[in-house]
């Protein structure tokens, strides 16, 4: 399975996402804000980053731009995860370099399925 970095300032969302993806067999790194997320991305070079958009100090979109501008992290795919679900907000995330934009709320099953599709994993029999 994959090494995933989950970046979210809401502890309950961070736990839910991490738990769901860990149960699907992934190795999880957690970051409570964008600054820690960028540092962990450089340190561990995960296979995929799941990043909240609305965070204090630095938004997920600002962090996305920093990651994509840094040769050390530019190749890491980033999935934005946010309650900001307007079409223009999703388009902004994709325009700034996100691979995908997943809207909150979501179920753990849908999240795991989305991540498996992105990673090209076989989900046959997975529930």
C-alpha positions as CSV (number, residue, x, y, z in Angstrom):
1,X,0.0,0.0,0.0
2,X,0.9,3.7,-0.1
3,X,2.5,6.2,2.3
4,X,-0.1,9.0,2.7
5,X,0.2,12.4,4.4
6,X,-3.0,13.8,5.9
7,X,-3.1,17.6,6.6
8,X,-6.1,18.9,8.5
9,X,-6.4,21.4,11.4
10,X,-9.6,19.7,12.7
11,X,-8.4,16.9,15.1
12,X,-11.6,14.8,14.6
13,X,-11.3,15.0,10.8
14,X,-7.6,14.2,10.9
15,X,-8.3,11.1,13.1
16,X,-11.2,9.9,10.9
17,X,-9.2,10.2,7.6
18,X,-6.1,8.7,9.1
19,X,-8.0,5.8,10.7
20,X,-10.0,5.1,7.6
21,X,-6.9,5.0,5.3
22,X,-4.8,3.2,7.9
23,X,-7.5,0.5,8.0
24,X,-7.2,0.2,4.3
25,X,-3.5,-0.7,4.7
26,X,-1.8,2.6,4.1
27,X,1.0,4.1,6.1
28,X,-0.2,7.4,7.5
29,X,1.6,10.6,8.5
30,X,-0.4,13.3,10.2
31,X,0.0,17.1,10.2
32,X,-2.2,19.5,12.2
33,X,-1.4,22.5,9.9
34,X,0.1,23.4,6.5
35,X,3.5,24.2,7.9
36,X,4.0,20.8,9.5
37,X,2.5,19.2,6.4
38,X,5.2,20.8,4.2
39,X,7.9,19.7,6.5
40,X,6.6,16.2,6.6
41,X,6.3,16.1,2.8
42,X,9.9,17.0,2.5
43,X,11.0,14.5,5.2
44,X,9.0,11.5,4.1
45,X,8.1,12.2,0.5
46,X,4.7,10.4,0.7
47,X,3.0,8.8,-2.3
48,X,0.0,11.2,-1.9
49,X,-1.0,14.2,0.3
50,X,-4.6,14.8,1.4
51,X,-4.8,18.5,2.3
52,X,-7.6,20.5,3.9
53,X,-8.2,23.9,2.3
54,X,-9.4,26.0,5.2
55,X,-6.6,26.1,7.8
56,X,-5.3,29.0,9.9
57,X,-1.9,30.6,9.3
58,X,-1.6,29.1,5.8
59,X,-4.4,27.7,3.7
60,X,-4.2,24.4,2.0
61,X,-4.1,26.2,-1.4
62,X,-1.1,28.3,-0.3
63,X,0.6,25.1,0.9
64,X,-0.2,23.4,-2.4
65,X,1.5,26.2,-4.3
66,X,4.6,26.0,-2.1
67,X,4.7,22.2,-2.5
68,X,4.4,22.5,-6.3
69,X,7.0,25.2,-6.5
70,X,9.6,23.2,-4.6
71,X,11.5,20.7,-6.7
72,X,11.8,18.4,-3.6
73,X,8.0,18.0,-3.4
74,X,6.6,19.1,-6.8
75,X,6.0,15.6,-8.0
76,X,3.9,14.5,-4.9
77,X,0.2,14.3,-5.9
78,X,-2.1,16.4,-3.7
79,X,-5.8,15.9,-3.1
80,X,-7.6,18.8,-1.7
81,X,-10.3,17.9,0.9
82,X,-12.7,20.6,1.9
83,X,-16.1,21.8,2.8
84,X,-15.6,24.5,0.3
85,X,-17.6,22.8,-2.4
86,X,-18.6,25.5,-4.9
87,X,-17.5,24.7,-8.5
88,X,-15.2,27.7,-8.7
89,X,-13.5,26.7,-5.4
90,X,-12.8,23.2,-6.8
91,X,-11.6,24.6,-10.1
92,X,-9.2,26.9,-8.1
93,X,-7.7,23.9,-6.3
94,X,-7.2,22.0,-9.6
95,X,-5.8,25.1,-11.3
96,X,-3.2,25.5,-8.5
97,X,-2.0,21.9,-9.0
98,X,-4.3,19.6,-7.1
99,X,-4.9,16.2,-8.6
100,X,-8.4,15.9,-7.3
101,X,-10.8,17.8,-5.0
102,X,-12.9,15.8,-2.5
103,X,-15.8,17.7,-0.8
104,X,-16.7,17.3,2.8
105,X,-18.7,15.7,4.2
106,X,-17.8,12.2,2.9
107,X,-18.0,8.7,4.2
108,X,-14.9,6.8,5.1
109,X,-15.9,4.2,2.4
110,X,-16.1,6.8,-0.3
111,X,-12.8,8.4,0.8
112,X,-11.0,5.0,0.7
113,X,-12.5,4.2,-2.7
114,X,-11.4,7.6,-4.1
115,X,-7.8,7.2,-2.8
116,X,-7.6,3.6,-4.1
117,X,-8.8,4.9,-7.6
118,X,-6.2,7.7,-7.5
119,X,-3.4,5.2,-6.5
120,X,-4.6,2.6,-9.1
121,X,-5.3,0.0,-6.4
122,X,-7.7,-2.9,-6.9
123,X,-10.7,-2.4,-4.7
124,X,-12.4,-5.7,-5.6
125,X,-14.0,-7.2,-2.5
126,X,-13.1,-4.1,-0.4
127,X,-15.9,-2.7,1.6
